[in-house]
């Protein structure tokens, strides 16, 4: 079994089109304990209740560890607040994701915990996958140029490169748009993947 590398841009770019890999990333496969549980097989090995319980225990452990750090505490709470909110929101935690393995799993657990059974788990999971897709594009951009300031939302990624005097975003527009303002280049690019994760 080959262990995946999570610090390479192409891994995150592949998450945009490979649903299995995106699901594994969203479940925190970069954590050794999660990797041991689900591996990199084409079919997730979470068919038994004991495997699901084990993953939930790993998620809870991860969540508790991250909640002890003030900046991660606020990241987890902000994610849980925004994942099911219908208003546009963006997160500025790409660099933290590059530093902390398992943060996607802890965020998912945080959202489940905050909704306390008032939302269907399937709905939360589907929203989490959408956010993880945008996060994957953000991490791809981060590893291409770590100096960039990047934020992302459910269906938007904004990449600001002050050192190159350019800013671009990926949104749900159909046709790209570009313009210059005060010697700064701005562009909007079409969303890079299909809306359907099914």
N, C-alpha and C positions, 0 to 999 in steps of 0.2 A: 504494500500500500504506500503510495507516494504522499508525503506530507506537503500540503499546499503552502505557498509563501504568500503572506498577506502584506508585504511591503513593496510589491511590484505593481506598477501602473496597469499592466495588461490584465492582471487578475481582476481588478476592480472594473475595468472596461468590459470584461467578459460577463460580469454580473448583470450587465444591462440587457443581455440577450439570452442568458442561460438561467432559466428559472430554478433548476436544481441548485446551482451554485449560489444564486441569490438567496434561496431559502436557507442553505447551509450558513451563509454569512449572517443572515438575520437571526439565526439561532446561536450565533457565537462560536462557530466552528474553530476560530483561531485559539480558543481556550483548549488546552490539552485534554481536559476532562470531557469536553463536548466532542472533540475530535475522536477520542477513544470510543465514545458512545455511538456516534453516527458515521464516522469515517468519511471517505469521499466516494462512497458508492453512488450509483445512479438512482437507487431507491433508498429513501430515508429509512433507517432501521428503528423507527419509533412506533411500531405496530402494537407492541404490548403495553399494558398499563404500567408495568414496572419500569419500562424504558422511559415512558412519559413522566412518571414520578421522579425518576433519576434526573432527567433534564430539568424539571421544575426545581428540584433541590439544588442543582448547580446554579440555576438562574437566581434563586433566592440568596445563595451564598455570595454570588457575584454582586447582586444588588446591595446586600448589607455591607460588603466591603467598600463598594463605591460610595455609599451613602455616608460613610465616615469622613470622606474628603469633601470639604466645603464646595469646591468648584464642580465636582462631579454630582454632589447632592443637588445643586441647582440645575444642572444639565438633565438629570433624571426627572426632576419635578417639571421642568419646562417641557420636556418631551411628552410626558403624561398629560400635561395640560393642553398641548397643541395637537396631539395625534387625532383626536376625534372632534376637534373644533372646526367649524365650517369656515371660519375666517382665515384669510391668508396669513401665514406665519413663516418666519425663517429662523433657522438655527445656525449658530456660529461655533460649532463644536468639532469641526473637521480635524483640527490639530490634536484634540483630545482623543479622537478615535484612532489617530495614527499612533498614539502613545499607549492606550489602554485596551488590551485584548479583552473581548467579551462585552464591551460597552453596548453593542446592539442587543444582545440578549438581556442585559440588565435594563435597558430602556423598554423592551417588550414587557418584561416582568413588572416594571414600574407602571406601565399603562394598564396592565391587568389588575394590579393591586389598587390603583387609584379608582378604576371603574367599579371595583368590588362586586362584580357579577351583574351590574346594571346594563352592560353591553355584551352582546354575543361575542364569544372568543373569536369566531370566524371573521367577524367585522374588524375586530382589533388586529388580527393577524394580517388581513388584506391591506389595511391601512399601514401597518408596520412594514410590509413588503414594499409598498409604494415609497415610503420614506427611505427605506434602505436602498432602493434603486437610485433615488436622488443622492443619497449619501455615497453610494458607489461611484457615481459620476464625479462627485466632489472629491473623493479620495483619489480617483484617477487624475484629476486636475492637480491636486495637491502633490502627488508624486511626480508629475511632469514638471512642476515648478513650485517647490515648497515656500517660496517667498510670497506667493499669491495670498490674498485675503479672500476666503471663500465662505459663502453662506448658502444654505439650501432650504427648500421647502418641499412640500409634497409633490409639486410639479414644477419646480423652478430651481435652477442652480445659477448663482451669480459669482463670477470670478473677476476680482479686481487685481490688476497688476500695475501698481503705481510705478514700479521700476521700469516698465515698458510703456507707460502712459496709455494703457488700454484696459477696458472693462468689457466683458461680454457675459451674456446670460443665455441659458437654455430655457426656453419656455414652450408653451403649447402653440405658438404661432406656426403658421404654415410656410410663410415666406421670410427669409432672413432680411434683417434691416440693419444698416450701418450708417454712422454719421460721425463727424468730427466736431469737437467743441473745445475751445481753448487748448489746442494741440493734444487733446486726449481723444483716443479712438474708442467709440462705443459700438457694440453690435449685439443684436439679438439673434439667436440661432434656434432653429426648430428642435423641439424635444427629440432625443435620440433613440427613443424606443417606442414600441407599441403600447397603448394604454392598457391593453389586456394582459394580465399576468396569469390568466387561467389556462 
